[in-house]
Amino acid sequence: MSASTNRVQHSGLQIAELLYRLVNEEIAPGTGVDTDAYWTAFADIIRDLAPRNRELLAKRDAIQAQIDQWHHDNAANFDAAAYKPVSYTHLTLPTTPYV
């Protein structure tokens, strides 16, 4: 979406107008889903999960940095056979479940 995408404000969300109209006019009708209740619940879910999403994105960035560093450190003597085991086994992965 471009920066000039029209937005609709609902329950603290800024929703692309095309998406808002799609849900309200094409998807929800006939389902028994109240669109105001849908957007309110969706906003609640976003607010609830946003902190955890930020944590997971930070972990992804840290893992990617480790992979990038491995490539930098091994660029001169790259061994394709050793690549997969080395590039994944040296990572510090979280020990707690994501959910």
N, C-alpha and C positions, 0 to 999 in steps of 0.2 A: 504494500500500500504506500502511496505517496504521502508526503507531509500535508498535502492539501485534501486528504480524505475527510469528508464530512463525518462528524461524530455526533452520537446521541448520548446524552447523560442519563444514566439510570442507576439508582442504588449505589452511587459513588463510582460507577464504571464509566469509562469513555469507550463507547462501542461504535465501530465503523457502521455508518448508516446502512450500508448495503447488507451487512450481517444482521443488524437489528431488524430490518425489513424482511429479510429472508426467513428468520426465525418466526417473527410475528405474523407474517402474511402467507408464507408458503409451508412452513414446517409444522407449526403449532395448530393451525385450524383443523378441527376434526379429531384432535387427539385428546381433548378434555384438559389439556394443560393450559392454565392461566398464564399468559405471558408475563404479567407483572410479577406474579409469584415466581416464575422461572428466573427472571433476571435478578430478583432479590436473592433467591437461593444461590444462583450462580455467583453473585457478588460476595455472598457469605463464604462460599467455598474458596473463591480466589483469596479473600482476606485471610482465611484459615490456613491455606496451603502456601501462600506467598513466602513466609519466612523459611519454611523447609525447602522450597524450591530454590531460594537464594543460597541456602547452605549447600544443596546438591550441585548447583552451578559452580560454586566456589571449589568444591571437591573435584568436579570435572576439570576446572581450570588448573588445579594443582596437579592432577594426574597428567593432563596434557603437557604441562611444563616439564614433568619428569620424562615423558616420552620425547619431547623436543630436546631436552638435555642429553638423553641417551643418543639420539641421532647426531647431535653436535659432537659428542665425545667419541662416537664410533664412525664418523663419516669417512675417515681415511682407511679404515680396515673393516669395512662392512662385510659381515658374514651372513648371508641369507639364511643358512641353515640354523644359525644361532639366534636369528632375529626374534622369532616369536617367543621362545622360552625366556630369553633375556629381557625383551622389551616389556613383558608382562609380569615376570616373577620378581623384578626389582621394585615394583610399585608398592607404595604403602596404601593399601586399600582399607576402607572403613570396616570395622568389625561389627557395627550395629546395623540392624536391618533398616532399609530405607522407608518402610511403611510403619 
